[in-house]
Structure formats: structure tokens, C-alpha cells
């Protein structure tokens, strides 16, 4: 899993807060740097290879409990799909992984070219137990990283690794990180409320089940259906709470379909077309 939060959502959805509390804390931040003599990637495989090589070089300037993930090279974005395979967006969205080529590296003259590289860094810590500690960790990590960039050390690591790697990454042989081009984009502290913190997580589970005991002849209008749906929502919510799956105020139940019909799109007079009837 990419983050502790995503792991807890997938594996411990019934106790996300407890899972996160007992796991090493992780903070993340995003930055960009400009790299001279580097063209935009020609296809997704090109972006993937360049990104992986840059990550290896950047990691040299990070503490041992941190790792970098290149999420953008020039006009292309880089991510992972549900199978953990590389997928590209931006100017490479919708294109074949190898761009219709045989997969050979695309090495063209990059004189005068400048590509902005976007990098996400994640740091795990067992020691930090409050926001202040993670802020200090972030400040120190960024200070070291800026020095790594501005002194030319990152450029040296890129040059060395792009030649040592098998096969080599020729697209990076002439590349040089522009001094003072480090720009902070975003930072997520696990003890502060952000879009990616545990406070912002929302887990959605969908299910369909059969129901009985409803006199459907009495359900003929949209308002009737809303009343039935509300009764089921209350019953399901109470059952989940009684079983200890959720704490009060931490979950909600919304019926989206009754008898296969969207609650928001009822044609009157309503007639349940299912036997047995179901709710979703």
C-alpha cells in the first residue's frame, strides 16, 4: 500500500482510527525542481524509466526512513493503477505504454530543454507523536534536500546512476538540476487535518440484499419510496451500531435503489418490478 491510511482503509476498515494509531506515522510532502537538458518523455515507458532513475538519485539525499516518488516529468504525470502498474497522464494520457514503439529508449537532442519534475516524499516515524515533531522533521528534511539540490549533489547522483543503471538511462546523461529551482508544493502532517489525513477519510461500502414484510401496494409515489428508504436506513444504521462496527456519528447509511429503481429517479405511479424485491 502507498500509505498507512490506505492500508488501514483496505485491511481494517472497521477500525481505521485504531489501525492508524497503532501504526508508524507517515507524513508526505511534494516539491518540484527544474532539470535542464531533459526533454519531455516520449511515451509512458520513457517516463517510467526516467522517473525511477530520478527516484534513486533523490533518495540519496533523504533520510533512511524516507522515500521519493516521481509523479511528473515535464508535461507527463506518472501514477499507479489498481494492479500497481505504471500509468501516465498529462500529455501521455490515453497513449500506449510504449507509444507504439519497440520499447527502445528515445534519446533526442535536449539542448536548451527544461523539464519540471514533480516529486512526492513520504517519511515514516515511530518517534514522532505530535504535529510539532513532524513539522521539525519536515523542516530538517527540506533543508537537507535544498542543499542537496543547490550544491549540485543531486545532479552528480543523476549523472552517476543514469550511467551505472542497466540498461543505462541515456535521456539523463546531460541533465542538470537547476540551482535554487526547488519549490514546495504541498505538505501533509498526519496530526493536522488535511485532505489526506485520517480526518478526511471516507470509506464507502455498497451492498444489495433482499427484503420482505413491505406492502408494496402502498408504495406508489416518490415520497412513499423515500419513507421506505429512510426506514431501512435507520434500521441498518442501528444494526451496525449495535454490532459495534461503527461509533455514533462515524458512519451513515444511504439507500440508493429500491426494487432496482434509483430513489432519485422515481416514475409515478411506482411499481416494484422485482420479485423478490431488493434494496441497495
C-alpha positions, -999 to 999 in steps of 0.1 A, spaced: 0 0 0 12 35 -8 3 49 27 -6 37 62 -40 53 57 -48 33 25 -36 1 43 -60 8 72 -89 15 49 -84 -17 30 -75 -41 58 -90 -26 89 -120 -6 76 -139 -14 108 -113 4 130 -94 29 108 -86 52 138 -72 23 158 -52 10 129 -36 43 123 -30 49 160 -10 17 163 9 21 130 41 42 124 31 77 114 37 89 79 40 124 66 43 134 30 53 165 10 55 174 -26 80 196 -44 92 204 -79 127 210 -94 136 222 -129 160 200 -148 179 214 -178 188 194 -209 159 170 -203 131 165 -228 95 156 -220 92 118 -221 83 104 -255 60 77 -241 49 62 -208 77 37 -205 101 65 -211 85 85 -183 86 54 -160 123 48 -166 133 84 -162 112 87 -130 127 55 -115 162 67 -121 155 101 -106 140 85 -75 172 65 -69 192 97 -72 169 118 -50 167 91 -23 205 96 -16 196 130 -2 168 117 20 170 101 55 168 63 56 131 64 67 120 84 37 114 76 0 107 96 -31 81 90 -58 83 110 -91 48 119 -101 55 141 -130 82 146 -157 76 176 -179 42 175 -194 35 139 -183 22 127 -150 31 93 -135 9 71 -113 -1 36 -104 -33 18 -113 -51 -9 -92 -26 -36 -103 4 -14 -93 13 -9 -130 25 24 -142 0 46 -159 6 80 -174 -15 111 -177 -10 147 -188 4 148 -224 6 110 -224 -30 103 -213 -46 76 -233 -14 65 -251 1 31 -253 27 23 -226 54 21 -252 38 46 -275 36 22 -304 74 18 -304 96 -13 -298 104 0 -263 138 13 -272 149 45 -254 140 77 -272 171 98 -270 169 131 -289 189 164 -287 178 181 -255 199 213 -258 181 241 -242 152 220 -229 140 224 -194 115 199 -177 99 204 -144 99 173 -123 73 168 -95 83 146 -66 64 133 -36 84 123 -5 70 101 23 86 98 57 77 72 83 84 78 120 78 58 152 93 85 173 71 115 163 38 115 183 26 151 177 23 177 150 53 197 162 77 168 159 66 161 123 70 198 115 105 198 128 112 166 108 98 182 77 119 214 81 151 195 86 144 171 57 136 200 33 167 220 45 189 190 37 172 184 4 175 220 -7 212 218 0 214 185 -19 198 203 -49 216 236 -48 251 223 -43 250 201 -74 249 168 -54 216 157 -70 229 164 -105 260 143 -97 239 114 -84 217 116 -115 247 115 -138 263 86 -119 232 64 -116 220 71 -152 252 55 -164 255 27 -138 220 15 -143 215 -15 -165 204 -6 -191 216 30 -187 192 60 -189 207 80 -217 180 106 -215 196 118 -183 232 118 -193 233 156 -200 207 165 -174 214 191 -147 192 202 -118 189 240 -119 201 255 -86 175 273 -65 147 257 -85 133 238 -55 97 248 -50 75 234 -22 40 224 -34 23 206 -5 28 191 29 6 166 48 12 163 85 -6 132 100 -15 151 131 -31 180 112 -64 180 94 -58 179 56 -75 163 26 -52 132 31 -54 129 68 -74 103 87 -99 130 95 -107 133 58 -110 96 50 -143 83 39 -148 46 33 -177 36 11 -192 1 10 -220 -9 -13 -243 -40 -9 -276 -53 -22 -300 -75 -2 -335 -89 -5 -363 -76 17 -397 -88 28 -425 -75 50 -433 -45 29 -467 -39 14 -456 -26 -20 -492 -18 -30 -490 11 -5 -458 24 -21 -469 43 -52 -452 78 -51 -417 91 -48 -424 103 -12 -436 68 -3 -404 54 -16 -383 79 3 -402 70 35 -395 33 29 -358 40 22 -355 61 53 -369 33 74 -344 8 60 -315 33 65 -324 38 102 -327 0 107 -294 -7 90 -276 21 109 -289 8 143 -279 -27 135 -243 -17 126 -240 4 157 -254 -24 179 -229 -49 165 -200 -25 173 -189 -19 137 -191 19 140 -192 45 166 -220 70 167 -215 98 143 -188 80 123 -210 64 96 -241 69 76 -263 47 55 -279 58 23 -302 37 2 -297 45 -35 -320 20 -51 -352 2 -41 -365 -26 -63 -337 -17 -87 -351 18 -91 -330 49 -82 -345 67 -52 -337 99 -71 -354 89 -103 -388 75 -95 -416 74 -121 -450 76 -106 -471 56 -100 -443 35 -86 -444 -3 -90 -418 -26 -77 -406 -47 -107 -387 -72 -87 -396 -105 -70 -381 -108 -45 -376 -70 -40 -341 -57 -32 -325 -26 -18 -290 -12 -25 
